[in-house]
Amino acid sequence: MLIKLFSKRYAVPVASILFLLLCYQLAFKKTLEAWQLHRRFQQELSTAQGIGSTPALMIRKQRNLDRIVQHFRWDTTSYRSSIIEQISKFSSAQKVGFHTLPQREPGLQSDQLQVERVVLNGTFPDLLKMLHTMEQTSSLGVVRSIKISSPDEHAEKKGNSLEMSVYLMSVRK
């Protein structure tokens, strides 16, 4: 049956045209549409002098930045007492020692940012659990950096107790 159909003179060109239309529908149509859309976006972008000049984008960007800053903004008088209260509560639950009060780091302070250093003692797994808890708590600010060291490196004590300095950063009101 198929051989009789292709034996006619006009059947091969018609079959090849149908095959081309099928290929166009399955593959080339979406590619050509995407290419035309890309060219249109490139023209719009070049006439708008970049995407940064779009007012709606700038408004959304500013709103998002305001939300982030508001999330980490604290009153400086209550921030210190909040750190002490929260960390003492977490340290008793995580079996971590919290012996010293948070200290301000003068070299890291700025007009807008406040950085506090908190020193904790404990085993490595307990310190990591405590660090994870501190990162999850939004009332402490952002964990800027940490330093884990042996409490007395020169004496070489035999024990698994480590000292972790956590630098917490917040935005001043």
C-alpha positions as CSV (number, residue, x, y, z in Angstrom):
1,M,0.0,0.0,0.0
2,L,2.7,2.4,1.0
3,I,4.8,1.5,-2.1
4,K,1.8,2.2,-4.4
5,L,1.4,5.6,-2.7
6,F,5.1,6.5,-3.3
7,S,5.1,5.2,-6.8
8,K,3.2,8.2,-8.0
9,R,5.1,11.3,-9.2
10,Y,3.7,13.8,-6.8
11,A,3.7,11.7,-3.6
12,V,7.4,12.2,-2.6
13,P,7.3,16.0,-2.8
14,V,4.0,16.1,-0.8
15,A,5.4,13.7,1.8
16,S,8.6,15.8,2.1
17,I,6.5,19.0,2.6
18,L,4.4,17.3,5.2
19,F,7.5,16.1,7.0
20,L,9.0,19.7,6.9
21,L,5.8,21.1,8.4
22,L,5.8,18.5,11.1
23,C,9.5,19.3,11.9
24,Y,8.6,23.0,12.0
25,Q,5.8,22.5,14.4
26,L,7.8,20.3,16.7
27,A,11.1,22.0,16.8
28,F,11.6,25.2,14.8
29,K,8.5,27.1,15.8
30,K,9.4,27.5,19.5
31,T,13.0,28.3,18.7
32,L,12.0,31.0,16.2
33,E,9.5,32.5,18.7
34,A,12.1,32.5,21.5
35,W,14.6,34.2,19.2
36,Q,12.1,36.9,18.2
37,L,11.2,37.5,21.8
38,H,14.9,37.8,22.7
39,R,15.4,40.4,20.0
40,R,12.4,42.4,21.2
41,F,13.6,42.3,24.8
42,Q,17.1,43.4,23.7
43,Q,15.6,46.4,21.8
44,E,13.4,47.4,24.8
45,L,16.4,47.1,27.1
46,S,18.6,49.2,24.9
47,T,16.0,52.0,24.7
48,A,15.4,52.0,28.4
49,Q,19.1,52.4,29.3
50,G,19.3,49.3,31.3
51,I,16.9,47.5,33.7
52,G,18.1,49.6,36.7
53,S,16.1,52.6,35.4
54,T,12.8,50.8,35.7
55,P,10.9,52.6,38.5
56,A,8.9,49.5,39.6
57,L,12.1,47.5,40.0
58,M,13.8,50.2,42.1
59,I,10.7,50.5,44.3
60,R,10.6,46.7,44.9
61,K,14.3,46.6,45.5
62,Q,14.1,49.5,48.1
63,R,11.1,47.8,49.8
64,N,13.0,44.5,50.1
65,L,16.1,46.2,51.5
66,D,13.9,48.1,54.0
67,R,12.4,44.8,55.2
68,I,15.8,43.2,55.7
69,V,17.1,46.2,57.6
70,Q,14.0,46.3,59.7
71,H,14.4,42.6,60.6
72,F,17.8,43.2,62.0
73,R,17.3,46.6,63.6
74,W,17.5,46.8,67.4
75,D,17.5,49.4,70.1
76,T,21.0,49.5,71.4
77,T,20.0,49.5,75.1
78,S,17.7,46.5,74.9
79,Y,19.9,44.6,72.4
80,R,22.6,43.8,75.0
81,S,20.1,42.5,77.6
82,S,18.3,40.5,74.9
83,I,21.5,38.8,73.8
84,I,22.4,37.9,77.4
85,E,18.9,36.6,78.1
86,Q,18.6,34.5,74.9
87,I,22.1,33.1,74.9
88,S,22.0,32.1,78.6
89,K,18.7,30.3,77.9
90,F,20.2,28.5,74.9
91,S,23.5,27.7,76.5
92,S,21.9,25.9,79.4
93,A,19.8,23.8,77.0
94,Q,22.8,23.0,74.7
95,K,25.3,22.2,77.6
96,V,27.5,25.1,76.6
97,G,29.3,27.5,79.0
98,F,28.5,31.2,78.8
99,H,30.9,32.8,81.3
100,T,31.5,36.4,80.0
101,L,29.1,39.1,79.0
102,P,28.9,40.2,75.3
103,Q,31.7,42.7,74.5
104,R,31.5,45.4,71.9
105,E,34.2,45.2,69.2
106,P,35.3,48.8,68.7
107,G,37.2,48.0,65.5
108,L,34.1,46.6,63.9
109,Q,31.6,49.4,64.9
110,S,30.2,51.9,62.5
111,D,27.4,54.5,62.6
112,Q,24.8,52.0,61.5
113,L,26.1,48.6,62.6
114,Q,26.7,47.2,66.1
115,V,28.9,44.1,66.5
116,E,29.0,42.2,69.8
117,R,31.5,39.3,70.6
118,V,30.1,36.4,72.6
119,V,32.5,33.8,74.0
120,L,31.2,30.2,74.6
121,N,32.9,27.1,76.0
122,G,32.0,23.5,75.3
123,T,32.6,20.5,73.1
124,F,32.7,20.8,69.3
125,P,29.3,19.2,68.6
126,D,27.6,21.3,71.4
127,L,29.2,24.5,70.1
128,L,27.9,23.8,66.5
129,K,24.4,23.0,67.9
130,M,24.5,26.3,69.8
131,L,25.7,28.2,66.7
132,H,22.9,26.7,64.6
133,T,20.4,27.8,67.3
134,M,21.8,31.3,67.4
135,E,21.6,31.6,63.6
136,Q,17.9,30.5,63.6
137,T,17.0,33.1,66.3
138,S,16.2,36.4,64.7
139,S,16.3,38.4,67.9
140,L,20.1,38.0,68.2
141,G,21.0,39.6,64.9
142,V,23.2,38.1,62.2
143,V,26.1,35.8,62.9
144,R,28.9,37.8,61.2
145,S,31.8,35.4,61.9
146,I,33.0,32.8,64.4
147,K,36.4,31.7,65.7
148,I,36.8,28.3,67.3
149,S,40.0,27.7,69.3
150,S,41.5,25.9,72.2
151,P,41.0,27.8,75.5
152,D,44.6,27.8,76.3
153,E,46.7,26.8,73.3
154,H,50.1,27.1,75.0
155,A,49.3,24.9,78.0
156,E,48.1,22.0,75.8
157,K,45.4,20.8,78.2
158,K,44.1,17.3,77.7
159,G,40.4,17.8,77.2
160,N,37.9,18.3,74.5
161,S,36.7,21.7,75.6
162,L,36.9,24.4,73.0
163,E,36.2,28.1,73.0
164,M,34.0,29.7,70.3
165,S,33.9,33.5,69.7
166,V,30.7,34.5,67.9
167,Y,30.5,37.9,66.4
168,L,26.8,39.1,66.2
169,M,25.9,42.0,64.0
170,S,22.8,44.2,64.2
171,V,21.6,47.5,62.7
172,R,21.3,50.4,65.1
173,K,18.1,52.3,65.5
